[in-house]
Amino acid sequence: MMPGMDKLPFAQIEPKWQAYWEKHKTFRVTEDPAVPRDRRVYVLDMFPYPSSAGLHVGHPEGYTATDIYCRYLRMNGCHVLHPMGFDSFGLPAENYAIKTGTHPRASTEANIEGFRTQIKALGFSYDWDREISTHHPRYYRWTQWIFLKCWERDLAYEAVVPINFCPSCKTGLANEEVKDGSCERCGTQVVRKDVRQWLMRITSYAERLLADLDKLDWSESLKLMQRNWIGRSVGANVQFPLEAGKGSIEVFTTRPDTLFGATYMVLAPEHPLVERLTTAGQKAAVLAYVEQARLKSDLERTDLAKDKTGVFTGGYAVNPVNGKKIPVWVSDYILISYGTGAIMAVPAHDQRDFEFAVKFKLPIVQVVSRDGRPAAEAMSQADAEDGVAVNSGEFDGLSTEEFKSRITAWLEQRKLGRKAVNYKLRDWVFSRQRYWGEPIPLVHCGECGTVPVPYEELPLLLPEVASYQPTGTGESPLAVISEWVNTRCPKCGAPARRETNTMPQWAGSCWYYLRYLDPANDREFAARDKVDYWMPVDLYVGGAEHAVLHLLYARFWHKVLFDIGAVNTDEPFQRLVNQGMILGEGGVKMSKSLGNVINPEEVIREFGADAMRMYEMFMGPLEVSKPWSTQGIAGVKRFLDRVWRLSELPPADGKPPAELERLLHRTIKKVGEDTRTLQFNTAIAQMMIYVTELTKEEKLYPALWKPFVLILAPYAPHLAEELGEKLGEKPSVSFQPYPRWDEELTREGTREIVFQINGKVRARLELAAGLSAAELEKQALAHPRIRELLAGKQPVKVIAVPDKLVNLVVR
């Protein structure tokens, strides 16, 4: 204890209490069957990637929010699981290692040490006994196990596919890892490259991933992002016979009612029919165009604002509904990965097709009209709205919806098409041609084909290498380690080769929340009784940058684990909150290039961890982005200094003033309710109001002080522990009961209430604001003047207007 100080001595008390929590494992939690299910709470943070840069002040925002929430729950009798770990495999560590000449393992583990120190300096109440890192063999053994379970269910497969390839990182990228045509890791423009890949059939789960969003307590905007990424479309697959020779072009369309308006077709440059349809006279032009398209990312190719390009193959298909011959073009705005890689172009009713048709002087035929009459003049733009069929033969006059149903049945009868559901979601490219990742536990045998590494031989360890430079050939650096690659087939014993691709960083982060449940288990990824005890995650907090991919992949793998009976729920995260970004001063994004990144260690050194925690929560609502302000954190530090000075006041005797007692109960209620609903900024504002009123007193009323220390504890835990010790309490305040409030005392202020008899004012009384109608009636009937005037009569009717009047009607 440090009496007599004018300012909070945070530099002394914060390390003191961090050491206490660590020594006593204050926040360690074990499974206690006596705790009812509704008192068990699993609160999860998106674990960090341990980069060389360390934390900046934006990272702890979500961690602080969950820590306050967890501390509040513990004080309210909840059994709380709150773990932390590190997402430690992946490209950034490998790129850093190549740049610095340090082995990825060495640099990653040094970074983890630095991150752990920074996180502990903020006083977060994690159960550090559950810490995991995805690059540890004890962890990735189970990542490999889950992969093999997917492989057994035919959810993992090998294919040579055109992928996004980063020439700088020398590896394939999922579509989700490409931003504006460039690698999200290094900014290099991405090219298309045919590479042997492993993929995950996430599309097999598309319908479930979509439908089960309705079960979740997520924001509608976040659900919408997931729905848009999955991109469900209902329509028809239609066959367009080729004019020359056997075969057909299959297209998927959501508007089969516009088939009579299809005047040309377009193939993706990678479509297998391009070569077959291209005539001799068009061969050079088509080959040049296809080569040019390979240098563009999917995002560049589908940019609606870009100028449409294309080339005619010289070949033709036949429109199945009217027998007309229509030309087949190639254009890069069609993706081989979406639908069938081919479209029927209806320029009158699709703006993209319209612009292409205008540019290349192709026919435009209206087949849908708003009023059922064809337009008198040439169309100046496409009309994509529903309407009535025109220029559509026997189907003229049908509404769009009826036409869709009728034409689909017509196509099915003639075996020219069928009803279909399509998804924008693509299978997950699961390979990376790099070193620092989980080895894929498969062996390629000339006799047996692809064979899994036996479960009892997991983990398949990542070999130690002197060089981990990417090859750039489409092979991993593992491919040149002959003593590791060359092995025996687990099935027949013949010479075989290991799979040399490694898994993407997403693999380890897909299921880490499950390993926290049982991190030391070497028999299974987590004991089923522990899964049943804690899952699902009650609250998951993290950055919006993972709003689509990480969540989609984690949900997919969790559903696979549910299907094999390994987990108890089909969704992992019941409630999800994305915290807003903390921007640099002036409202711009923090970045090294701008020199505005703020190091939390410097903030803690100058203002203290409690001040940083409270300031980050006081800046504004959790989900909103907001700019950092040094002036703002200085203000929060002054608030904590005032709290410290209050603790130095002599104790006051007697009962506290009534207004201060009411303010205390209003503060307990508001801080408690706002903490429960994650409205931390308004909770802090209320505490500031309360402290301001206390500072007007010359002495400190114990009855007003201890409850405040307890409601402050989740927000400024180091200070609260010290104040608790000054009060003579035994550590730790973390598990003391949260104060209860008296509802009567929470009603703000008083009001003059008018008491009437038959509409005439007979008395007035000052009462607490917010009293119920029943309480007002009771007060009126108990008033001496009213009792005198009633003279024993009972009112036949009572009209009570809260905070205003009571009128007693008597006869």
Secondary structure as GFF3:
##gff-version 3
##sequence-region A 1 811
A	DSSP	alpha_helix	10	24	.	.	.	ID=ss1
A	DSSP	three_ten_helix	37	39	.	.	.	ID=ss2
A	DSSP	beta_strand	40	45	.	.	.	ID=ss3
A	DSSP	alpha_helix	60	75	.	.	.	ID=ss4
A	DSSP	beta_strand	79	81	.	.	.	ID=ss5
A	DSSP	alpha_helix	91	100	.	.	.	ID=ss6
A	DSSP	alpha_helix	104	120	.	.	.	ID=ss7
A	DSSP	three_ten_helix	128	130	.	.	.	ID=ss8
A	DSSP	alpha_helix	137	152	.	.	.	ID=ss9
A	DSSP	beta_strand	156	166	.	.	.	ID=ss10
A	DSSP	beta_strand	171	173	.	.	.	ID=ss11
A	DSSP	three_ten_helix	175	177	.	.	.	ID=ss12
A	DSSP	beta_strand	178	179	.	.	.	ID=ss13
A	DSSP	beta_strand	182	183	.	.	.	ID=ss14
A	DSSP	beta_strand	191	200	.	.	.	ID=ss15
A	DSSP	three_ten_helix	202	205	.	.	.	ID=ss16
A	DSSP	alpha_helix	206	211	.	.	.	ID=ss17
A	DSSP	three_ten_helix	212	215	.	.	.	ID=ss18
A	DSSP	alpha_helix	220	230	.	.	.	ID=ss19
A	DSSP	beta_strand	232	241	.	.	.	ID=ss20
A	DSSP	beta_strand	248	253	.	.	.	ID=ss21
A	DSSP	three_ten_helix	256	261	.	.	.	ID=ss22
A	DSSP	beta_strand	264	267	.	.	.	ID=ss23
A	DSSP	alpha_helix	273	277	.	.	.	ID=ss24
A	DSSP	three_ten_helix	280	282	.	.	.	ID=ss25
A	DSSP	alpha_helix	283	293	.	.	.	ID=ss26
A	DSSP	alpha_helix	298	301	.	.	.	ID=ss27
A	DSSP	beta_strand	311	318	.	.	.	ID=ss28
A	DSSP	beta_strand	325	330	.	.	.	ID=ss29
A	DSSP	beta_strand	342	345	.	.	.	ID=ss30
A	DSSP	three_ten_helix	347	349	.	.	.	ID=ss31
A	DSSP	alpha_helix	351	360	.	.	.	ID=ss32
A	DSSP	beta_strand	368	369	.	.	.	ID=ss33
A	DSSP	beta_strand	388	389	.	.	.	ID=ss34
A	DSSP	three_ten_helix	393	395	.	.	.	ID=ss35
A	DSSP	alpha_helix	400	413	.	.	.	ID=ss36
A	DSSP	beta_strand	417	423	.	.	.	ID=ss37
A	DSSP	beta_strand	428	429	.	.	.	ID=ss38
A	DSSP	beta_strand	442	445	.	.	.	ID=ss39
A	DSSP	beta_strand	449	452	.	.	.	ID=ss40
A	DSSP	three_ten_helix	455	457	.	.	.	ID=ss41
A	DSSP	three_ten_helix	477	480	.	.	.	ID=ss42
A	DSSP	alpha_helix	482	485	.	.	.	ID=ss43
A	DSSP	beta_strand	486	488	.	.	.	ID=ss44
A	DSSP	beta_strand	495	498	.	.	.	ID=ss45
A	DSSP	alpha_helix	505	509	.	.	.	ID=ss46
A	DSSP	alpha_helix	512	515	.	.	.	ID=ss47
A	DSSP	alpha_helix	528	534	.	.	.	ID=ss48
A	DSSP	beta_strand	539	543	.	.	.	ID=ss49
A	DSSP	three_ten_helix	544	546	.	.	.	ID=ss50
A	DSSP	alpha_helix	549	563	.	.	.	ID=ss51
A	DSSP	beta_strand	576	579	.	.	.	ID=ss52
A	DSSP	beta_strand	582	583	.	.	.	ID=ss53
A	DSSP	alpha_helix	600	607	.	.	.	ID=ss54
A	DSSP	alpha_helix	609	618	.	.	.	ID=ss55
A	DSSP	beta_strand	626	627	.	.	.	ID=ss56
A	DSSP	alpha_helix	630	647	.	.	.	ID=ss57
A	DSSP	alpha_helix	658	676	.	.	.	ID=ss58
A	DSSP	alpha_helix	680	694	.	.	.	ID=ss59
A	DSSP	alpha_helix	702	712	.	.	.	ID=ss60
A	DSSP	alpha_helix	717	726	.	.	.	ID=ss61
A	DSSP	three_ten_helix	733	735	.	.	.	ID=ss62
A	DSSP	three_ten_helix	743	746	.	.	.	ID=ss63
A	DSSP	beta_strand	750	757	.	.	.	ID=ss64
A	DSSP	beta_strand	760	768	.	.	.	ID=ss65
A	DSSP	alpha_helix	773	782	.	.	.	ID=ss66
A	DSSP	alpha_helix	784	790	.	.	.	ID=ss67
A	DSSP	beta_strand	797	801	.	.	.	ID=ss68
A	DSSP	beta_strand	805	809	.	.	.	ID=ss69
###
